[in-house]
Amino acid sequence: FSLDMADPETKRAIEVDGPSHYLRDASSGERVANGSTRFKARLLRAYGWNLANVAFFEWNRKTASERRELLADKLAEIGVRSLTV
């Protein structure tokens, strides 16, 4: 696999998912991760990786300070306590 950002020693990773990682749900119109994106995440977690995903549609609508906060939140999800930017 390739990962956008990863620390193999601690098995922590962040994936930045662009439009090709998503489909539109036919009934709700919501964006949902496609099969290959979901499969990759399941496999990584099965191998003990902590994985956080940053979706393009979350990122694009945020200001610079909101992006830093989003990234800090995503890093906290995988056990990284602080972010210095």
Rosetta constraint file for C-alpha pairs under 8 A:
AtomPair CA 3 CA 13 HARMONIC 6.96 0.50
AtomPair CA 3 CA 14 HARMONIC 7.21 0.50
AtomPair CA 3 CA 15 HARMONIC 6.22 0.50
AtomPair CA 4 CA 13 HARMONIC 7.54 0.50
AtomPair CA 4 CA 14 HARMONIC 6.20 0.50
AtomPair CA 4 CA 15 HARMONIC 5.18 0.50
AtomPair CA 4 CA 16 HARMONIC 6.48 0.50
AtomPair CA 5 CA 13 HARMONIC 5.50 0.50
AtomPair CA 5 CA 14 HARMONIC 5.17 0.50
AtomPair CA 5 CA 15 HARMONIC 6.61 0.50
AtomPair CA 6 CA 11 HARMONIC 7.18 0.50
AtomPair CA 6 CA 12 HARMONIC 5.70 0.50
AtomPair CA 6 CA 13 HARMONIC 4.17 0.50
AtomPair CA 6 CA 14 HARMONIC 6.43 0.50
AtomPair CA 7 CA 11 HARMONIC 5.66 0.50
AtomPair CA 7 CA 12 HARMONIC 5.35 0.50
AtomPair CA 7 CA 13 HARMONIC 6.36 0.50
AtomPair CA 8 CA 12 HARMONIC 6.78 0.50
AtomPair CA 11 CA 48 HARMONIC 6.87 0.50
AtomPair CA 11 CA 49 HARMONIC 4.63 0.50
AtomPair CA 11 CA 50 HARMONIC 6.13 0.50
AtomPair CA 12 CA 49 HARMONIC 5.71 0.50
AtomPair CA 12 CA 50 HARMONIC 4.78 0.50
AtomPair CA 12 CA 51 HARMONIC 6.03 0.50
AtomPair CA 12 CA 78 HARMONIC 6.31 0.50
AtomPair CA 13 CA 49 HARMONIC 7.21 0.50
AtomPair CA 13 CA 50 HARMONIC 6.26 0.50
AtomPair CA 13 CA 51 HARMONIC 4.95 0.50
AtomPair CA 13 CA 52 HARMONIC 6.43 0.50
AtomPair CA 13 CA 78 HARMONIC 7.69 0.50
AtomPair CA 14 CA 51 HARMONIC 5.79 0.50
AtomPair CA 14 CA 52 HARMONIC 4.89 0.50
AtomPair CA 14 CA 53 HARMONIC 5.72 0.50
AtomPair CA 14 CA 54 HARMONIC 7.32 0.50
AtomPair CA 14 CA 74 HARMONIC 7.93 0.50
AtomPair CA 14 CA 75 HARMONIC 7.78 0.50
AtomPair CA 15 CA 51 HARMONIC 7.43 0.50
AtomPair CA 15 CA 52 HARMONIC 6.35 0.50
AtomPair CA 15 CA 53 HARMONIC 4.83 0.50
AtomPair CA 15 CA 54 HARMONIC 6.20 0.50
AtomPair CA 16 CA 53 HARMONIC 5.91 0.50
AtomPair CA 16 CA 54 HARMONIC 4.79 0.50
AtomPair CA 16 CA 55 HARMONIC 6.13 0.50
AtomPair CA 16 CA 56 HARMONIC 7.12 0.50
AtomPair CA 17 CA 21 HARMONIC 5.83 0.50
AtomPair CA 17 CA 53 HARMONIC 6.72 0.50
AtomPair CA 17 CA 54 HARMONIC 5.96 0.50
AtomPair CA 17 CA 55 HARMONIC 4.93 0.50
AtomPair CA 17 CA 56 HARMONIC 5.89 0.50
AtomPair CA 18 CA 22 HARMONIC 7.65 0.50
AtomPair CA 18 CA 55 HARMONIC 6.43 0.50
AtomPair CA 18 CA 56 HARMONIC 5.05 0.50
AtomPair CA 19 CA 56 HARMONIC 6.75 0.50
AtomPair CA 21 CA 33 HARMONIC 5.77 0.50
AtomPair CA 21 CA 34 HARMONIC 5.67 0.50
AtomPair CA 21 CA 36 HARMONIC 7.91 0.50
AtomPair CA 21 CA 37 HARMONIC 6.05 0.50
AtomPair CA 22 CA 31 HARMONIC 5.90 0.50
AtomPair CA 22 CA 32 HARMONIC 5.34 0.50
AtomPair CA 22 CA 33 HARMONIC 4.46 0.50
AtomPair CA 22 CA 34 HARMONIC 5.06 0.50
AtomPair CA 23 CA 31 HARMONIC 5.53 0.50
AtomPair CA 23 CA 32 HARMONIC 5.41 0.50
AtomPair CA 23 CA 33 HARMONIC 6.31 0.50
AtomPair CA 23 CA 34 HARMONIC 5.82 0.50
AtomPair CA 24 CA 29 HARMONIC 5.36 0.50
AtomPair CA 24 CA 30 HARMONIC 5.48 0.50
AtomPair CA 24 CA 31 HARMONIC 4.61 0.50
AtomPair CA 24 CA 32 HARMONIC 6.12 0.50
AtomPair CA 25 CA 29 HARMONIC 4.87 0.50
AtomPair CA 25 CA 30 HARMONIC 5.33 0.50
AtomPair CA 25 CA 31 HARMONIC 6.20 0.50
AtomPair CA 25 CA 32 HARMONIC 6.49 0.50
AtomPair CA 33 CA 37 HARMONIC 6.08 0.50
AtomPair CA 33 CA 38 HARMONIC 6.20 0.50
AtomPair CA 34 CA 38 HARMONIC 6.26 0.50
AtomPair CA 35 CA 39 HARMONIC 5.97 0.50
AtomPair CA 36 CA 40 HARMONIC 6.08 0.50
AtomPair CA 37 CA 41 HARMONIC 6.33 0.50
AtomPair CA 38 CA 42 HARMONIC 6.21 0.50
AtomPair CA 39 CA 43 HARMONIC 6.19 0.50
AtomPair CA 40 CA 44 HARMONIC 6.15 0.50
AtomPair CA 41 CA 45 HARMONIC 6.14 0.50
AtomPair CA 41 CA 51 HARMONIC 7.17 0.50
AtomPair CA 42 CA 46 HARMONIC 6.08 0.50
AtomPair CA 43 CA 47 HARMONIC 6.32 0.50
AtomPair CA 44 CA 48 HARMONIC 6.53 0.50
AtomPair CA 44 CA 49 HARMONIC 5.32 0.50
AtomPair CA 44 CA 50 HARMONIC 7.77 0.50
AtomPair CA 44 CA 51 HARMONIC 7.55 0.50
AtomPair CA 45 CA 49 HARMONIC 4.80 0.50
AtomPair CA 45 CA 50 HARMONIC 6.31 0.50
AtomPair CA 45 CA 51 HARMONIC 7.11 0.50
AtomPair CA 50 CA 78 HARMONIC 5.35 0.50
AtomPair CA 51 CA 78 HARMONIC 6.32 0.50
AtomPair CA 52 CA 74 HARMONIC 5.84 0.50
AtomPair CA 52 CA 75 HARMONIC 7.21 0.50
AtomPair CA 52 CA 77 HARMONIC 6.75 0.50
AtomPair CA 52 CA 78 HARMONIC 6.49 0.50
AtomPair CA 53 CA 74 HARMONIC 7.37 0.50
AtomPair CA 54 CA 58 HARMONIC 7.11 0.50
AtomPair CA 54 CA 59 HARMONIC 7.04 0.50
AtomPair CA 54 CA 71 HARMONIC 7.89 0.50
AtomPair CA 54 CA 74 HARMONIC 7.45 0.50
AtomPair CA 55 CA 59 HARMONIC 6.35 0.50
AtomPair CA 56 CA 60 HARMONIC 5.87 0.50
AtomPair CA 57 CA 61 HARMONIC 6.60 0.50
AtomPair CA 58 CA 62 HARMONIC 7.04 0.50
AtomPair CA 59 CA 67 HARMONIC 6.41 0.50
AtomPair CA 59 CA 70 HARMONIC 7.94 0.50
AtomPair CA 62 CA 66 HARMONIC 5.44 0.50
AtomPair CA 62 CA 67 HARMONIC 5.78 0.50
AtomPair CA 63 CA 67 HARMONIC 6.06 0.50
AtomPair CA 64 CA 68 HARMONIC 6.42 0.50
AtomPair CA 65 CA 69 HARMONIC 6.35 0.50
AtomPair CA 66 CA 70 HARMONIC 6.05 0.50
AtomPair CA 67 CA 71 HARMONIC 6.07 0.50
AtomPair CA 68 CA 72 HARMONIC 6.09 0.50
AtomPair CA 68 CA 85 HARMONIC 7.75 0.50
AtomPair CA 69 CA 73 HARMONIC 6.13 0.50
AtomPair CA 70 CA 74 HARMONIC 6.18 0.50
AtomPair CA 71 CA 75 HARMONIC 6.08 0.50
AtomPair CA 72 CA 76 HARMONIC 6.10 0.50
AtomPair CA 72 CA 82 HARMONIC 6.97 0.50
AtomPair CA 72 CA 83 HARMONIC 5.95 0.50
AtomPair CA 73 CA 77 HARMONIC 6.33 0.50
AtomPair CA 74 CA 78 HARMONIC 6.91 0.50
AtomPair CA 75 CA 79 HARMONIC 6.42 0.50
AtomPair CA 75 CA 80 HARMONIC 5.07 0.50
AtomPair CA 75 CA 81 HARMONIC 7.18 0.50
AtomPair CA 75 CA 82 HARMONIC 7.96 0.50
AtomPair CA 75 CA 83 HARMONIC 7.94 0.50
AtomPair CA 76 CA 80 HARMONIC 4.87 0.50
AtomPair CA 76 CA 81 HARMONIC 5.51 0.50
AtomPair CA 76 CA 82 HARMONIC 7.61 0.50
